[in-house]
Amino acid sequence: MEGDNTESAVGEGGESAPATDSSPALNVLCAICNEFFRANDIIFSTSKCGHVFHKDCLTRWLNRSSTCPQCRSSCTRNRVHRLYLNFSEATEYDDTEPPKMPIEWVPLDLDVHSSPDAHLPPEGAVQCGTNEDGLPTYVARGYYDDDLLPSVYVPEKKAAYGSYSCRAHVLTDDVEILVLNDCDHKWVAGRHGSFPQDAIHTGYSELGEVTYTGRGFYEGILRLGKVHPSHKVMYIPHRGQEVNVNTYEVLVVTPRDHAER
């Protein structure tokens, strides 16, 4: 797309509207943050496939990857452009917040200069198991290289931990914690890379393979980890290393009225 209403690269133009923006919402989701677009958001589209994202979301993504976040086709910072959308201010969302999705991945502020309680898990976060020091852990995910890693968030450490290439990595930037809205969850047994069809798509590998959140026992402790189907194991970050187990349980979200207790 050419003309005055496009920008040749992510990073030009103003900042996206803050999360507290009260402008009308569009009934369209950004596939990266899973939030509805609002009238004042700065929206970018990939030139090749046409998928749309928040400017800030796409900028962060393309710092780590050269593919479209939605379809994985080739994409670089020079092959995107800004969209300018015109629509009536009188929409059904004018006076209401957009409906919450059953699940949300909520960014965590883990900066050392953030407020003292910024690292605390929000209401609805999924706690399961402990780390090797006995500290409670939560379901999270974080970016590392071109992967989005299912991760283990430890509030007391103000960090998440993910497994990648035989190592456990500390994640403090771009970490998101899972929050459930008006739904419940269950854990379904799996082994050797298997997973239920309705398992949560937590992350993906650099090759685009979906990875899942699992839990399993290692050294007698119930721990969270990453189910990697093609590797036929669940990986657990443990004391700087990536260890694996063959039997585990996979996280599944269920409607609140029908959740298994």
VEXDREN-674862 format. One record per residue (C-alpha): y negated, x negated, z negated; residue in one letter. Coordinates in steps of 0.2 Angstrom, whole numbers, padded with zeros to 4 digits, always signed. Example, Ala and Ser with C-alpha at 12.3 -4.5 7.8 and 13.67 -1.06 7.14 Angstrom:
// residues 2
+0022-0062-0039A+0005-0068-0036S
This chain:
// residues 261
+0000+0000+0000M-0017-0007+0005E-0035-0002+0002G-0048-0002-0012D-0037+0007-0024N-0024-0006-0026T-0022-0022-0036E-0012-0036-0029S-0005-0042-0046A-0001-0037-0063V-0014-0043-0075G-0030-0037-0066E-0040-0023-0072G-0042-0015-0090G-0030-0013-0104E-0019+0002-0105S-0024+0017-0117A-0018+0014-0135P-0003+0024-0142A-0015+0035-0151T-0024+0041-0135D-0027+0060-0135S-0029+0062-0116S-0017+0074-0107P+0001+0068-0105A+0010+0068-0088L+0028+0074-0088N+0034+0057-0082V+0041+0043-0092L+0039+0024-0091C+0057+0018-0089A+0052+0002-0100I+0045+0010-0116C+0052+0027-0113N+0035+0035-0117E+0026+0048-0106F+0011+0043-0096F-0006+0049-0101R-0021+0052-0090A-0030+0036-0097N-0015+0025-0095D-0016+0011-0082I-0001+0013-0071I+0007+0001-0059F+0020+0003-0045S+0032-0009-0038T+0028-0011-0019S+0046-0012-0013K+0055+0002-0022C+0040+0012-0029G+0045+0014-0047H+0030+0016-0059V+0027+0008-0076F+0013+0005-0089H+0003-0010-0084K+0007-0019-0101D+0025-0015-0100C+0027-0021-0082L+0017-0037-0086T+0028-0041-0101R+0044-0038-0090W+0038-0048-0075L+0035-0063-0087N+0054-0064-0089R+0061-0056-0074S+0059-0055-0055S+0067-0038-0053T+0062-0020-0054C+0065-0014-0072P+0073+0002-0065Q+0083-0002-0050C+0084-0021-0051R+0078-0024-0033S+0067-0040-0031S+0050-0039-0038C+0036-0051-0043T+0019-0051-0050R+0012-0051-0032N+0022-0037-0026R+0015-0023-0037V-0001-0012-0036H-0011-0001-0047R-0009+0018-0045L-0025+0030-0046Y-0019+0047-0051L-0031+0063-0050N-0026+0078-0059F-0034+0093-0068S-0039+0091-0086E-0032+0108-0090A-0014+0105-0092T-0001+0112-0104E-0001+0096-0114Y-0020+0096-0117D-0018+0102-0135D-0001+0096-0140T+0008+0079-0141E+0022+0076-0128P+0039+0080-0135P+0048+0066-0143K+0064+0060-0135M+0080+0061-0144P+0080+0042-0146I+0065+0030-0146E+0064+0011-0145W+0049+0008-0156V+0041-0010-0155P+0040-0020-0171L+0025-0030-0176D+0032-0046-0183L+0017-0057-0182D+0014-0067-0197V-0004-0061-0198H+0001-0042-0197S+0000-0030-0212S+0012-0033-0226P+0022-0017-0222D+0022-0019-0203A+0039-0025-0203H+0047-0011-0212L+0059+0000-0202P+0051+0017-0197P+0059+0034-0202E+0074+0037-0192G+0079+0019-0190A+0098+0016-0189V+0104+0005-0203Q+0122-0002-0203C+0130-0016-0211G+0123-0032-0218T+0121-0050-0212N+0129-0065-0220E+0117-0065-0234D+0121-0047-0239G+0104-0041-0232L+0104-0024-0224P+0103-0024-0205T+0096-0011-0192Y+0100-0007-0174V+0087-0016-0163A+0085-0025-0146R+0074-0039-0140G+0071-0049-0124Y+0078-0066-0121Y+0076-0075-0104D+0081-0061-0092D+0092-0052-0104D+0088-0037-0115L+0099-0041-0130L+0106-0028-0142P+0101-0036-0158S+0102-0036-0177V+0085-0033-0186Y+0084-0039-0204V+0068-0033-0212P+0068-0046-0226E+0068-0060-0213K+0055-0051-0202K+0066-0056-0187A+0079-0049-0176A+0095-0059-0171Y+0103-0058-0154G+0118-0067-0146S+0116-0076-0129Y+0126-0090-0121S+0136-0095-0136C+0121-0096-0148R+0112-0084-0160A+0094-0083-0156H+0080-0078-0168V+0069-0065-0160L+0051-0061-0166T+0042-0056-0150D+0045-0040-0141D+0058-0033-0153V+0061-0014-0153E+0070-0004-0166I+0080+0011-0163L+0073+0027-0170V+0083+0044-0169L+0073+0060-0167N+0081+0076-0173D+0098+0069-0168C+0112+0060-0177D+0124+0046-0172H+0142+0041-0174K+0153+0026-0171W+0167+0027-0158V+0181+0015-0158A+0182+0002-0144G+0192-0014-0140R+0192-0028-0127H+0175-0022-0119G+0179-0003-0119S+0165+0009-0123F+0163+0028-0123P+0154+0036-0108Q+0140+0043-0119D+0137+0026-0128A+0118+0022-0130I+0113+0010-0116H+0104-0003-0127T+0102-0018-0116G+0107-0027-0100Y+0112-0044-0094S+0102-0055-0081E+0114-0048-0068L+0110-0030-0073G+0126-0026-0083E+0123-0013-0096V+0127-0019-0114T+0129-0008-0130Y+0127-0009-0148T+0143-0011-0158G+0148-0014-0176R+0164-0023-0182G+0170-0034-0196F+0169-0053-0196Y+0173-0063-0212E+0176-0046-0221G+0158-0040-0218I+0153-0026-0207L+0141-0032-0194R+0131-0026-0179L+0133-0034-0162G+0133-0033-0143K+0147-0025-0133V+0148-0034-0117H+0161-0025-0106P+0164-0038-0093S+0167-0051-0106H+0179-0039-0115K+0172-0043-0132V+0158-0039-0145M+0147-0053-0149Y+0140-0056-0166I+0125-0068-0170P+0131-0078-0185H+0123-0093-0193R+0116-0100-0177G+0132-0096-0167Q+0138-0082-0156E+0155-0076-0162V+0166-0063-0155N+0178-0049-0160V+0190-0039-0150N+0190-0023-0160T+0174-0014-0165Y+0165+0003-0164E+0151+0008-0152V+0135+0018-0156L+0134+0035-0149V+0120+0048-0152V+0125+0066-0155T+0115+0082-0156P+0111+0086-0175R+0120+0103-0175D+0136+0095-0168H+0136+0078-0176A+0152+0072-0184E+0149+0068-0202R
